[in-house]
Amino acid sequence: MTLALVATSHSPLLDHAELPADVAAELDLAFDQARAFARDFDPDVVVNFGPDHYNGFFYRLMPPFCVGYAAQSIGDYGSQAGRLDVPEDLARGIAEAALDAGIDLAVSLDMQVDHGAVQPMEILFGDITAKPFVPVFVNSVAPPFTPVKRVRLLGEAIGRHLAGLDLKVLLIASGGLSHDPPVPRLAAATPEQRRMLLGQNGTPTPEARVARQERVYAAARDFAAGTATIQDLAPDWDRELMKVLAGGDLTPLDAWTPDEMTRIAGNSSHEVRTWIAGYAALSAAGPYSVRYSYYRPIRELIAGFGLTTVALDS
């Protein structure tokens, strides 16, 4: 048994934004560090804590957590599409361990995942099927949100279960940090947006998906130019979160409320729930240390962009 963690922001804009040369070089270095960490660890399986952006989960039924027994990547924003190699027995064991620990969650025998789940796999391994992969969905964009404490307890329950297996497990936490991209909100949605948020339009047509993506690209250009109306990034909040996570005691985060997170760091800052779950899972296996840490607020990506690699101390 051994566990390790890569916690990283993702962005649909990574392959579409024009980044300053120094920022692009920094990101390349950070990704190289993460790739080397994953390569040296050489996991038997990846367990991914990831969000969804109204591609696989909708308001017609929005669980706080869901474990996929099988999954397919939809391939949005140019990410790799196709079936994922999900070991069903392992996924079932993870779900049952969480339920036994008192964490209510859903399961899916055909989970649809988007770039929020698969982009780190592409970055680390070059292919979403390079390693067996168990997706754990953490609702991070659709209020109401479960308390942060429940996210921590979910991670701990999964970590305890994984720590008892004869496997090398790479945990991936994919999301955040502070950001407020142009995602429709249910409270202010137009009738058409409401149908989309409820999943009543069915699978988006290629034309609808392109239009949605173009809106995000345009918002990113405006945000980088300082003309967008979306909420600004919150570097101090991002750094405080990373400091708490690195320290090993995650309980101070239990007091973070959804309203405050939104107010300070944006409507999509709740994606840091994936980081909290990932760090909590690792903590259940023992003390850990951050081996590499990168952070920079990147307006071209509409993201406080962070990446950490984390290993157990023994």
C-alpha positions as CSV (number, residue, x, y, z in Angstrom):
1,M,0.0,0.0,0.0
2,T,1.0,3.5,-0.7
3,L,-0.7,6.7,-1.7
4,A,0.5,9.9,-3.3
5,L,-1.3,13.1,-4.5
6,V,-1.2,15.5,-7.4
7,A,-3.5,18.5,-6.7
8,T,-3.9,20.8,-9.6
9,S,-6.0,23.5,-11.2
10,H,-7.4,22.7,-14.6
11,S,-8.5,25.1,-17.3
12,P,-10.4,24.6,-20.6
13,L,-8.3,27.5,-21.8
14,L,-4.9,25.8,-21.4
15,D,-4.6,25.0,-25.1
16,H,-6.5,28.1,-26.3
17,A,-5.2,31.1,-24.5
18,E,-2.2,33.2,-25.5
19,L,-0.1,33.2,-22.4
20,P,2.9,35.5,-21.8
21,A,6.1,33.7,-22.5
22,D,7.2,33.7,-18.9
23,V,3.9,32.3,-17.7
24,A,3.9,29.6,-20.3
25,A,7.4,28.6,-19.3
26,E,6.4,28.5,-15.6
27,L,3.4,26.2,-16.4
28,D,5.6,23.9,-18.5
29,L,8.0,23.6,-15.6
30,A,5.2,22.9,-13.2
31,F,3.7,20.2,-15.4
32,D,7.1,18.7,-15.9
33,Q,7.5,18.4,-12.2
34,A,4.2,16.8,-11.9
35,R,4.9,14.3,-14.7
36,A,8.2,13.3,-13.1
37,F,6.5,12.8,-9.8
38,A,3.8,10.6,-11.3
39,R,6.3,8.7,-13.4
40,D,8.5,8.0,-10.4
41,F,5.5,6.9,-8.3
42,D,4.3,4.7,-11.1
43,P,0.8,4.0,-9.7
44,D,-1.3,0.9,-10.2
45,V,-4.4,3.0,-10.4
46,V,-5.6,6.7,-10.3
47,V,-8.4,7.8,-8.1
48,N,-9.6,11.2,-9.3
49,F,-11.6,13.8,-7.3
50,G,-13.1,16.1,-9.9
51,P,-16.0,18.4,-10.6
52,D,-18.3,18.6,-13.6
53,H,-19.5,21.7,-15.5
54,Y,-23.0,20.7,-16.5
55,N,-21.8,18.0,-18.9
56,G,-22.5,14.9,-16.9
57,F,-24.4,16.1,-13.9
58,F,-27.5,18.4,-14.0
59,Y,-30.0,19.9,-11.7
60,R,-32.6,17.2,-12.6
61,L,-30.5,15.2,-10.1
62,M,-27.4,16.7,-8.5
63,P,-25.7,14.6,-5.8
64,P,-23.0,16.0,-3.6
65,F,-20.7,13.1,-4.4
66,C,-20.8,10.2,-6.9
67,V,-18.4,7.3,-7.7
68,G,-18.3,6.1,-11.2
69,Y,-18.2,2.3,-11.7
70,A,-17.8,3.0,-15.5
71,A,-17.2,6.3,-17.2
72,Q,-16.7,8.1,-20.5
73,S,-15.0,11.4,-21.3
74,I,-17.2,13.6,-23.4
75,G,-14.2,15.5,-25.0
76,D,-15.1,19.1,-24.4
77,Y,-12.7,21.9,-25.1
78,G,-10.5,19.5,-27.2
79,S,-9.9,17.1,-24.3
80,Q,-9.6,13.4,-25.1
81,A,-12.9,11.6,-25.6
82,G,-13.6,8.0,-25.0
83,R,-14.1,5.3,-22.5
84,L,-12.0,5.3,-19.3
85,D,-10.5,2.1,-17.9
86,V,-12.5,2.0,-14.6
87,P,-11.9,-1.1,-12.5
88,E,-15.5,-1.7,-11.3
89,D,-14.6,-3.8,-8.2
90,L,-12.3,-1.1,-6.9
91,A,-14.8,1.6,-7.6
92,R,-17.5,-0.4,-5.8
93,G,-15.2,-0.9,-2.8
94,I,-14.6,2.9,-2.6
95,A,-18.3,3.7,-2.7
96,E,-19.2,1.1,-0.1
97,A,-16.4,2.2,2.2
98,A,-17.6,5.8,2.1
99,L,-21.2,4.7,2.7
100,D,-20.0,2.5,5.7
101,A,-18.4,5.6,7.1
102,G,-21.6,7.5,7.0
103,I,-21.0,9.5,3.8
104,D,-24.1,9.5,1.6
105,L,-23.1,9.4,-2.1
106,A,-24.4,8.2,-5.4
107,V,-23.0,5.7,-7.8
108,S,-23.0,5.7,-11.6
109,L,-22.6,2.8,-14.0
110,D,-22.2,5.2,-16.9
111,M,-20.6,8.5,-15.6
112,Q,-20.0,11.2,-18.2
113,V,-16.9,13.2,-17.3
114,D,-15.5,16.4,-18.8
115,H,-12.2,18.2,-19.0
116,G,-12.3,18.8,-15.2
117,A,-11.6,15.1,-14.7
118,V,-9.5,14.1,-17.6
119,Q,-7.2,17.1,-18.3
120,P,-4.8,16.1,-15.5
121,M,-4.6,12.6,-16.9
122,E,-3.7,14.0,-20.3
123,I,-1.0,16.3,-18.7
124,L,0.5,13.6,-16.5
125,F,0.3,10.5,-18.7
126,G,-0.5,11.7,-22.2
127,D,-3.6,9.5,-22.5
128,I,-6.7,9.1,-20.4
129,T,-6.5,5.3,-20.6
130,A,-2.8,5.1,-19.6
131,K,-3.8,4.0,-16.0
132,P,-6.9,2.4,-14.5
133,F,-9.0,5.3,-13.3
134,V,-11.8,5.7,-10.7
135,P,-13.7,9.0,-11.0
136,V,-15.1,10.5,-7.8
137,F,-17.4,13.4,-8.7
138,V,-17.5,16.3,-6.1
139,N,-20.3,18.8,-6.8
140,S,-18.5,22.2,-7.1
141,V,-20.6,24.4,-9.4
142,A,-24.2,23.7,-8.5
143,P,-25.6,25.2,-5.2
144,P,-26.6,24.2,-2.7
145,F,-23.3,22.8,-1.5
146,T,-22.7,20.2,1.2
147,P,-20.6,21.6,4.1
148,V,-16.8,21.5,3.6
149,K,-16.5,19.2,6.6
150,R,-18.4,16.5,4.7
151,V,-15.9,16.8,1.8
152,R,-13.1,16.3,4.3
153,L,-14.8,13.2,5.8
154,L,-15.4,11.8,2.3
155,G,-11.7,12.1,1.5
156,E,-10.7,10.5,4.8
157,A,-13.1,7.6,4.3
158,I,-11.8,6.9,0.8
159,G,-8.2,7.3,2.0
160,R,-8.6,4.8,4.8
161,H,-10.0,2.3,2.4
162,L,-7.3,2.8,-0.2
163,A,-4.6,2.6,2.5
164,G,-5.7,-1.0,3.2
165,L,-5.3,-2.2,-0.3
166,D,-2.2,-3.8,-1.8
167,L,-1.9,-1.1,-4.5
168,K,0.0,2.1,-5.3
169,V,-2.7,4.7,-5.7
170,L,-2.2,8.1,-7.2
171,L,-4.8,10.6,-6.0
172,I,-5.6,13.4,-8.3
173,A,-7.5,16.5,-7.1
174,S,-8.6,18.6,-10.1
175,G,-10.1,22.0,-9.7
176,G,-9.9,25.7,-8.6
177,L,-8.5,27.7,-7.2
178,S,-10.2,31.1,-7.1
179,H,-12.1,31.8,-10.4
180,D,-15.5,33.0,-11.6
181,P,-15.9,31.9,-15.3
182,P,-19.1,32.7,-17.2
183,V,-21.2,29.7,-16.1
184,P,-24.9,30.2,-15.9
185,R,-26.4,30.4,-12.4
186,L,-29.8,28.8,-11.7
187,A,-31.1,31.8,-9.7
188,A,-30.6,34.2,-12.7
189,A,-30.9,31.8,-15.6
190,T,-32.9,32.5,-18.7
191,P,-35.5,29.9,-19.7
192,E,-33.0,28.4,-22.2
193,Q,-30.2,28.4,-19.6
194,R,-32.5,26.8,-17.1
195,R,-33.2,24.0,-19.5
196,M,-29.5,23.5,-20.0
197,L,-28.8,23.4,-16.3
198,L,-31.5,20.8,-15.8
199,G,-30.2,18.7,-18.6
200,Q,-33.5,19.0,-20.5
201,N,-31.8,19.8,-23.8
202,G,-30.2,16.4,-23.9
203,T,-26.6,16.0,-25.1
204,P,-25.4,19.4,-26.5
205,T,-25.1,19.5,-30.3
206,P,-21.6,20.2,-31.7
207,E,-22.8,23.7,-32.6
208,A,-24.1,24.3,-29.1
209,R,-20.9,23.1,-27.5
210,V,-18.8,25.3,-29.8
211,A,-20.9,28.3,-29.0
212,R,-20.5,27.7,-25.3
213,Q,-16.8,27.3,-25.6
214,E,-16.5,30.5,-27.7
215,R,-18.3,32.4,-24.9
216,V,-15.6,31.2,-22.4
217,Y,-12.8,32.1,-24.8
218,A,-14.2,35.6,-25.2
219,A,-14.6,36.1,-21.5
220,A,-11.0,35.0,-20.9
221,R,-9.8,37.6,-23.5
222,D,-11.9,40.3,-21.8
223,F,-10.7,39.3,-18.3
224,A,-7.0,39.4,-19.4
225,A,-7.7,42.8,-20.9
226,G,-9.4,44.1,-17.7
227,T,-12.8,44.6,-19.4
228,A,-14.7,41.6,-18.1
229,T,-17.5,41.9,-15.5
230,I,-16.7,38.6,-13.8
231,Q,-15.3,38.5,-10.3
232,D,-11.5,39.0,-9.9
233,L,-9.1,36.4,-8.7
234,A,-8.2,36.1,-5.0
235,P,-4.5,35.2,-4.6
236,D,-4.4,35.7,-0.8
237,W,-7.3,33.3,-0.4
238,D,-5.7,30.8,-2.7
239,R,-2.4,31.0,-0.8
240,E,-4.1,30.6,2.5
241,L,-5.9,27.5,1.3
242,M,-2.6,26.0,0.0
243,K,-0.9,26.8,3.3
244,V,-3.6,25.0,5.4
245,L,-3.6,22.0,3.1
246,A,0.2,21.7,3.3
247,G,0.1,21.9,7.1
248,G,-1.6,18.6,7.5
249,D,-4.5,19.7,9.8
250,L,-7.5,20.3,7.5
251,T,-10.1,20.9,10.2
252,P,-9.8,24.7,10.0
253,L,-11.4,24.5,6.6
254,D,-14.6,23.0,8.2
255,A,-15.6,26.6,9.1
256,W,-15.4,27.8,5.5
257,T,-19.0,28.5,4.3
258,P,-20.2,28.4,0.7
259,D,-21.4,32.0,0.8
260,E,-18.0,33.3,2.0
261,M,-16.1,31.2,-0.6
262,T,-18.3,32.6,-3.3
263,R,-18.0,36.2,-2.1
264,I,-14.2,36.1,-1.7
265,A,-13.1,33.8,-4.5
266,G,-15.8,33.4,-7.1
267,N,-18.7,31.1,-8.0
268,S,-16.4,28.4,-9.1
269,S,-14.0,28.6,-6.2
270,H,-15.9,25.6,-4.8
271,E,-13.8,23.4,-7.0
272,V,-11.2,23.5,-4.2
273,R,-13.4,20.9,-2.6
274,T,-11.6,18.4,-4.8
275,W,-8.3,19.5,-3.3
276,I,-9.7,19.2,0.2
277,A,-11.0,15.7,-0.6
278,G,-7.6,14.7,-2.1
279,Y,-5.5,16.0,0.8
280,A,-7.9,14.4,3.3
281,A,-7.6,11.1,1.6
282,L,-3.8,11.2,1.7
283,S,-3.9,12.3,5.4
284,A,-5.8,9.1,6.3
285,A,-2.8,7.1,5.2
286,G,-0.4,9.1,7.4
287,P,1.6,12.3,7.7
288,Y,2.6,13.9,4.4
289,S,4.8,16.6,2.9
290,V,4.4,18.8,-0.2
291,R,7.2,18.0,-2.5
292,Y,6.6,20.7,-5.1
293,S,4.3,23.7,-5.1
294,Y,3.4,26.2,-7.8
295,Y,1.0,29.1,-7.7
296,R,0.2,32.0,-9.9
297,P,-2.9,34.0,-10.7
298,I,-3.3,33.7,-14.4
299,R,-5.9,36.0,-15.9
300,E,-5.7,34.5,-19.3
301,L,-6.9,31.3,-17.8
302,I,-9.5,33.0,-15.5
303,A,-7.8,31.1,-12.7
304,G,-5.7,31.3,-9.6
305,F,-3.6,28.4,-10.9
306,G,-2.0,26.0,-8.4
307,L,-0.3,22.7,-8.6
308,T,1.2,20.6,-5.8
309,T,2.8,17.1,-5.6
310,V,2.4,15.4,-2.2
311,A,3.9,12.3,-0.8
312,L,3.6,10.4,2.5
313,D,6.5,10.9,4.9
314,S,7.2,7.2,5.2
